[in-house]
């Protein structure tokens, strides 16, 4: 009698365990499907935004950078950017940033060859030292020439550098936007994640929140004054980076862009840095 009761109890326990396992499987499967759908939609939104501005081949633009410290004091710098468009989504853009004023940073230049999952190649030319310094992958999260932009901010916008997750829909500055979280896939990023707002009208990024390695909100980049150029290429003419942890900010106001300017690979080699005037 005891054995029969024991067997009955065992069968009941096994049945209960199987039922719990089945229910767990049923609840896990929809969650996994939801995550996959969110990742697919996030990538789709990011890809549409990234691909909406392809075909410009190369570009040149002048800009004014304004640095504001925690006390509200400002200083300005004049600079220009040159960019050579990537061949495809498996290769990153090449870019050159050169400071023209004030005198203490005049001639300082940053050459960037963006990669996808490998460390970006970046070289900084410091005219006072008359030497070219390679930026190591471990230092790319550091501030670029005292601004609130990091070295990686100049090359990390390549589509396949991130994995994506659709968060939802929101409004920003009177626009309906898609909220997309993106996680860096490359090593040594200074950010654990970024949350971007992409407008549903012309598919441009309007705002990005950057979270540091402790997953605390570090900085917010706001992109505004978008203008459309020939061929449907859009560019923001004002970018503002606010550091929530230091109280400092940096804005970059761009002039008019020139596209298809005939730039080539030879204009983005390391040797060009010492020839900049």
C-alpha beads as a LAMMPS data file, in Angstrom:
LAMMPS data file: protein, C-alpha beads

277 atoms
276 bonds

1 atom types
1 bond types

-500.0 500.0 xlo xhi
-500.0 500.0 ylo yhi
-500.0 500.0 zlo zhi

Masses

1 110.0

Atoms # bond

1 1 1 0.000 0.000 0.000
2 1 1 2.863 2.322 0.839
3 1 1 4.587 1.472 -2.454
4 1 1 1.436 2.177 -4.448
5 1 1 0.986 5.517 -2.743
6 1 1 4.645 6.353 -3.345
7 1 1 4.342 5.526 -7.060
8 1 1 1.204 7.628 -7.376
9 1 1 2.937 10.558 -5.699
10 1 1 5.953 10.194 -7.994
11 1 1 3.777 10.121 -11.102
12 1 1 1.947 13.233 -9.888
13 1 1 5.237 15.057 -9.263
14 1 1 6.545 14.102 -12.701
15 1 1 3.335 15.259 -14.372
16 1 1 3.480 18.538 -12.468
17 1 1 7.103 19.019 -13.515
18 1 1 6.281 18.365 -17.149
19 1 1 3.401 20.838 -16.977
20 1 1 5.616 23.525 -15.450
21 1 1 8.264 22.900 -18.109
22 1 1 5.666 23.101 -20.869
23 1 1 4.254 26.358 -19.527
24 1 1 7.747 27.787 -19.164
25 1 1 8.472 26.854 -22.758
26 1 1 5.259 28.478 -23.950
27 1 1 5.996 31.709 -22.099
28 1 1 9.650 31.760 -23.224
29 1 1 8.890 31.256 -26.912
30 1 1 6.715 34.383 -27.349
31 1 1 9.294 36.456 -25.422
32 1 1 12.064 35.231 -27.729
33 1 1 9.921 35.955 -30.784
34 1 1 9.195 39.448 -29.450
35 1 1 12.897 40.110 -28.908
36 1 1 13.735 38.956 -32.422
37 1 1 10.972 41.130 -33.877
38 1 1 12.227 44.143 -31.891
39 1 1 15.789 43.543 -33.096
40 1 1 14.695 43.147 -36.716
41 1 1 12.572 46.294 -36.616
42 1 1 15.336 48.253 -34.895
43 1 1 17.817 47.275 -37.592
44 1 1 15.296 48.062 -40.331
45 1 1 14.766 51.603 -39.004
46 1 1 18.498 52.206 -38.565
47 1 1 19.277 50.811 -42.026
48 1 1 16.620 52.964 -43.686
49 1 1 18.079 56.037 -42.002
50 1 1 21.659 55.150 -42.911
51 1 1 20.874 54.246 -46.520
52 1 1 18.774 57.344 -47.149
53 1 1 21.935 59.451 -47.469
54 1 1 24.168 57.260 -49.604
55 1 1 25.612 58.184 -52.968
56 1 1 27.258 61.502 -52.043
57 1 1 30.714 60.025 -52.903
58 1 1 32.655 62.695 -51.025
59 1 1 31.928 65.885 -49.099
60 1 1 33.575 68.995 -47.715
61 1 1 32.218 71.476 -45.188
62 1 1 33.447 74.201 -42.845
63 1 1 32.185 74.544 -39.291
64 1 1 32.416 76.481 -36.051
65 1 1 32.840 74.545 -32.807
66 1 1 31.760 76.233 -29.575
67 1 1 32.900 74.833 -26.232
68 1 1 30.969 75.785 -23.095
69 1 1 32.347 74.934 -19.659
70 1 1 30.362 74.245 -16.490
71 1 1 30.477 77.947 -15.563
72 1 1 28.984 78.974 -18.908
73 1 1 32.169 80.423 -20.416
74 1 1 32.584 79.774 -24.125
75 1 1 35.392 79.513 -26.645
76 1 1 35.170 78.932 -30.393
77 1 1 37.190 77.107 -32.995
78 1 1 36.964 77.076 -36.774
79 1 1 37.526 73.811 -38.583
80 1 1 36.665 71.858 -41.707
81 1 1 35.701 68.294 -42.499
82 1 1 36.393 66.125 -45.527
83 1 1 34.715 62.755 -46.003
84 1 1 35.133 59.940 -48.505
85 1 1 32.080 57.689 -48.714
86 1 1 32.483 53.980 -48.057
87 1 1 32.404 51.505 -50.924
88 1 1 29.761 49.377 -49.203
89 1 1 28.327 48.659 -45.753
90 1 1 31.210 46.326 -44.891
91 1 1 33.714 49.176 -45.187
92 1 1 33.728 52.406 -43.179
93 1 1 34.014 56.007 -44.393
94 1 1 37.289 57.891 -44.327
95 1 1 37.329 61.388 -42.869
96 1 1 39.681 64.261 -42.131
97 1 1 39.038 66.963 -39.522
98 1 1 41.322 70.017 -39.460
99 1 1 41.303 72.980 -37.052
100 1 1 42.060 76.399 -38.551
101 1 1 41.619 78.692 -35.517
102 1 1 42.493 79.692 -32.822
103 1 1 46.267 79.683 -33.055
104 1 1 46.838 77.210 -30.215
105 1 1 45.042 74.435 -32.129
106 1 1 45.663 75.629 -35.686
107 1 1 46.731 72.734 -37.907
108 1 1 45.603 70.051 -35.449
109 1 1 44.115 67.286 -37.575
110 1 1 42.352 63.971 -37.067
111 1 1 42.397 61.333 -39.789
112 1 1 39.897 58.500 -39.363
113 1 1 39.426 55.242 -41.246
114 1 1 36.233 53.758 -39.835
115 1 1 36.025 49.998 -39.447
116 1 1 33.067 47.802 -38.617
117 1 1 33.980 45.328 -35.870
118 1 1 37.694 46.031 -35.788
119 1 1 39.185 49.055 -34.054
120 1 1 38.969 52.212 -36.157
121 1 1 42.263 53.524 -37.503
122 1 1 42.742 57.082 -36.231
123 1 1 45.749 59.395 -36.281
124 1 1 46.046 62.783 -34.593
125 1 1 48.516 65.364 -35.885
126 1 1 49.771 67.869 -33.289
127 1 1 51.587 70.728 -35.046
128 1 1 53.279 71.950 -31.854
129 1 1 55.049 68.597 -31.590
130 1 1 55.277 68.138 -35.367
131 1 1 54.341 64.514 -35.036
132 1 1 51.525 62.131 -35.841
133 1 1 50.061 60.177 -32.924
134 1 1 48.065 57.026 -33.477
135 1 1 44.971 56.857 -31.282
136 1 1 44.888 53.469 -29.577
137 1 1 41.630 51.553 -29.434
138 1 1 41.595 51.908 -25.631
139 1 1 41.659 55.725 -25.847
140 1 1 38.889 56.289 -28.388
141 1 1 36.387 57.102 -25.640
142 1 1 38.506 60.076 -24.554
143 1 1 37.561 63.702 -25.393
144 1 1 38.563 65.002 -28.803
145 1 1 40.690 68.163 -28.430
146 1 1 38.958 69.173 -25.198
147 1 1 35.424 68.914 -26.605
148 1 1 32.525 66.793 -25.363
149 1 1 32.818 64.670 -28.508
150 1 1 34.878 61.512 -28.108
151 1 1 37.223 60.205 -30.791
152 1 1 34.806 57.342 -31.444
153 1 1 31.942 59.780 -32.041
154 1 1 33.590 60.758 -35.324
155 1 1 33.575 57.252 -36.774
156 1 1 31.011 55.162 -34.908
157 1 1 27.936 55.853 -37.028
158 1 1 28.541 52.925 -39.393
159 1 1 25.394 50.781 -39.566
160 1 1 26.959 47.409 -38.835
161 1 1 28.916 48.637 -35.814
162 1 1 25.804 48.063 -33.697
163 1 1 23.073 45.621 -32.858
164 1 1 19.641 47.231 -32.591
165 1 1 16.380 46.954 -30.693
166 1 1 13.153 48.792 -31.405
167 1 1 11.829 50.351 -28.184
168 1 1 8.679 52.120 -29.357
169 1 1 7.225 55.315 -30.751
170 1 1 7.467 58.782 -29.203
171 1 1 7.324 62.475 -30.059
172 1 1 10.258 64.877 -30.125
173 1 1 10.286 68.536 -31.125
174 1 1 6.832 68.175 -32.689
175 1 1 7.825 65.093 -34.717
176 1 1 6.778 61.474 -34.434
177 1 1 9.927 59.433 -33.895
178 1 1 10.967 55.809 -33.585
179 1 1 13.002 55.010 -30.482
180 1 1 15.822 52.588 -31.268
181 1 1 18.407 51.277 -28.820
182 1 1 21.765 50.411 -30.319
183 1 1 24.545 48.448 -28.643
184 1 1 28.156 48.763 -29.846
185 1 1 29.478 45.519 -31.302
186 1 1 33.055 46.790 -31.453
187 1 1 35.510 46.490 -28.566
188 1 1 36.605 49.303 -26.250
189 1 1 33.601 51.530 -26.808
190 1 1 33.090 54.079 -24.056
191 1 1 29.362 53.372 -24.207
192 1 1 27.327 50.376 -23.089
193 1 1 24.402 51.510 -25.231
194 1 1 22.876 54.430 -27.087
195 1 1 19.222 55.362 -27.475
196 1 1 18.416 57.178 -30.708
197 1 1 15.325 58.990 -31.940
198 1 1 14.703 58.687 -35.699
199 1 1 11.990 60.792 -37.287
200 1 1 9.354 58.986 -39.343
201 1 1 9.224 61.655 -42.047
202 1 1 12.685 61.880 -43.607
203 1 1 14.265 59.124 -41.468
204 1 1 16.993 61.247 -39.862
205 1 1 18.449 60.837 -36.363
206 1 1 17.282 63.704 -34.161
207 1 1 18.692 62.788 -30.757
208 1 1 21.013 60.231 -29.165
209 1 1 21.461 59.468 -25.468
210 1 1 24.829 57.904 -24.634
211 1 1 25.218 55.639 -21.587
212 1 1 28.650 55.100 -20.044
213 1 1 30.257 51.831 -18.989
214 1 1 28.300 51.933 -15.725
215 1 1 25.114 52.285 -17.806
216 1 1 24.517 55.810 -16.471
217 1 1 23.392 58.581 -18.810
218 1 1 26.579 60.346 -19.892
219 1 1 25.818 62.605 -22.839
220 1 1 23.027 63.679 -25.156
221 1 1 23.570 64.635 -28.792
222 1 1 20.870 66.744 -30.440
223 1 1 20.896 67.127 -34.232
224 1 1 18.889 69.972 -35.752
225 1 1 18.568 72.404 -38.670
226 1 1 18.461 69.579 -41.207
227 1 1 18.695 70.614 -44.856
228 1 1 18.118 68.554 -47.970
229 1 1 20.683 68.661 -50.767
230 1 1 20.520 67.496 -54.356
231 1 1 19.960 63.779 -54.617
232 1 1 17.947 63.631 -51.416
233 1 1 20.968 63.833 -49.119
234 1 1 20.143 65.299 -45.701
235 1 1 22.603 66.875 -43.289
236 1 1 22.132 68.458 -39.830
237 1 1 23.659 71.928 -39.654
238 1 1 23.733 72.086 -35.878
239 1 1 24.926 69.353 -33.528
240 1 1 24.953 69.887 -29.773
241 1 1 26.578 67.460 -27.337
242 1 1 25.691 67.953 -23.673
243 1 1 27.645 66.125 -20.964
244 1 1 25.272 65.482 -18.065
245 1 1 28.048 64.435 -15.698
246 1 1 30.363 67.436 -16.150
247 1 1 27.900 70.182 -17.061
248 1 1 29.926 70.990 -20.182
249 1 1 28.684 71.105 -23.777
250 1 1 29.980 71.442 -27.314
251 1 1 28.103 72.589 -30.399
252 1 1 29.171 72.336 -34.023
253 1 1 27.501 74.685 -36.521
254 1 1 28.080 73.656 -40.139
255 1 1 28.197 75.782 -43.261
256 1 1 26.928 74.614 -46.654
257 1 1 28.089 71.187 -47.778
258 1 1 29.774 70.500 -51.095
259 1 1 29.325 66.949 -52.427
260 1 1 31.090 64.881 -55.097
261 1 1 34.174 67.048 -54.714
262 1 1 36.582 64.583 -56.326
263 1 1 38.289 63.392 -53.148
264 1 1 40.053 60.033 -53.343
265 1 1 41.910 57.579 -51.117
266 1 1 45.152 59.510 -51.627
267 1 1 43.601 62.444 -49.759
268 1 1 43.134 60.287 -46.647
269 1 1 46.540 58.724 -46.070
270 1 1 48.583 59.295 -42.919
271 1 1 51.286 61.208 -44.805
272 1 1 48.821 63.964 -45.686
273 1 1 48.688 65.121 -42.062
274 1 1 52.151 66.688 -42.004
275 1 1 51.423 68.559 -45.245
276 1 1 48.363 70.350 -43.878
277 1 1 48.727 74.116 -43.662

Bonds

1 1 1 2
2 1 2 3
3 1 3 4
4 1 4 5
5 1 5 6
6 1 6 7
7 1 7 8
8 1 8 9
9 1 9 10
10 1 10 11
11 1 11 12
12 1 12 13
13 1 13 14
14 1 14 15
15 1 15 16
16 1 16 17
17 1 17 18
18 1 18 19
19 1 19 20
20 1 20 21
21 1 21 22
22 1 22 23
23 1 23 24
24 1 24 25
25 1 25 26
26 1 26 27
27 1 27 28
28 1 28 29
29 1 29 30
30 1 30 31
31 1 31 32
32 1 32 33
33 1 33 34
34 1 34 35
35 1 35 36
36 1 36 37
37 1 37 38
38 1 38 39
39 1 39 40
40 1 40 41
41 1 41 42
42 1 42 43
43 1 43 44
44 1 44 45
45 1 45 46
46 1 46 47
47 1 47 48
48 1 48 49
49 1 49 50
50 1 50 51
51 1 51 52
52 1 52 53
53 1 53 54
54 1 54 55
55 1 55 56
56 1 56 57
57 1 57 58
58 1 58 59
59 1 59 60
60 1 60 61
61 1 61 62
62 1 62 63
63 1 63 64
64 1 64 65
65 1 65 66
66 1 66 67
67 1 67 68
68 1 68 69
69 1 69 70
70 1 70 71
71 1 71 72
72 1 72 73
73 1 73 74
74 1 74 75
75 1 75 76
76 1 76 77
77 1 77 78
78 1 78 79
79 1 79 80
80 1 80 81
81 1 81 82
82 1 82 83
83 1 83 84
84 1 84 85
85 1 85 86
86 1 86 87
87 1 87 88
88 1 88 89
89 1 89 90
90 1 90 91
91 1 91 92
92 1 92 93
93 1 93 94
94 1 94 95
95 1 95 96
96 1 96 97
97 1 97 98
98 1 98 99
99 1 99 100
100 1 100 101
101 1 101 102
102 1 102 103
103 1 103 104
104 1 104 105
105 1 105 106
106 1 106 107
107 1 107 108
108 1 108 109
109 1 109 110
110 1 110 111
111 1 111 112
112 1 112 113
113 1 113 114
114 1 114 115
115 1 115 116
116 1 116 117
117 1 117 118
118 1 118 119
119 1 119 120
120 1 120 121
121 1 121 122
122 1 122 123
123 1 123 124
124 1 124 125
125 1 125 126
126 1 126 127
127 1 127 128
128 1 128 129
129 1 129 130
130 1 130 131
131 1 131 132
132 1 132 133
133 1 133 134
134 1 134 135
135 1 135 136
136 1 136 137
137 1 137 138
138 1 138 139
139 1 139 140
140 1 140 141
141 1 141 142
142 1 142 143
143 1 143 144
144 1 144 145
145 1 145 146
146 1 146 147
147 1 147 148
148 1 148 149
149 1 149 150
150 1 150 151
151 1 151 152
152 1 152 153
153 1 153 154
154 1 154 155
155 1 155 156
156 1 156 157
157 1 157 158
158 1 158 159
159 1 159 160
160 1 160 161
161 1 161 162
162 1 162 163
163 1 163 164
164 1 164 165
165 1 165 166
166 1 166 167
167 1 167 168
168 1 168 169
169 1 169 170
170 1 170 171
171 1 171 172
172 1 172 173
173 1 173 174
174 1 174 175
175 1 175 176
176 1 176 177
177 1 177 178
178 1 178 179
179 1 179 180
180 1 180 181
181 1 181 182
182 1 182 183
183 1 183 184
184 1 184 185
185 1 185 186
186 1 186 187
187 1 187 188
188 1 188 189
189 1 189 190
190 1 190 191
191 1 191 192
192 1 192 193
193 1 193 194
194 1 194 195
195 1 195 196
196 1 196 197
197 1 197 198
198 1 198 199
199 1 199 200
200 1 200 201
201 1 201 202
202 1 202 203
203 1 203 204
204 1 204 205
205 1 205 206
206 1 206 207
207 1 207 208
208 1 208 209
209 1 209 210
210 1 210 211
211 1 211 212
212 1 212 213
213 1 213 214
214 1 214 215
215 1 215 216
216 1 216 217
217 1 217 218
218 1 218 219
219 1 219 220
220 1 220 221
221 1 221 222
222 1 222 223
223 1 223 224
224 1 224 225
225 1 225 226
226 1 226 227
227 1 227 228
228 1 228 229
229 1 229 230
230 1 230 231
231 1 231 232
232 1 232 233
233 1 233 234
234 1 234 235
235 1 235 236
236 1 236 237
237 1 237 238
238 1 238 239
239 1 239 240
240 1 240 241
241 1 241 242
242 1 242 243
243 1 243 244
244 1 244 245
245 1 245 246
246 1 246 247
247 1 247 248
248 1 248 249
249 1 249 250
250 1 250 251
251 1 251 252
252 1 252 253
253 1 253 254
254 1 254 255
255 1 255 256
256 1 256 257
257 1 257 258
258 1 258 259
259 1 259 260
260 1 260 261
261 1 261 262
262 1 262 263
263 1 263 264
264 1 264 265
265 1 265 266
266 1 266 267
267 1 267 268
268 1 268 269
269 1 269 270
270 1 270 271
271 1 271 272
272 1 272 273
273 1 273 274
274 1 274 275
275 1 275 276
276 1 276 277
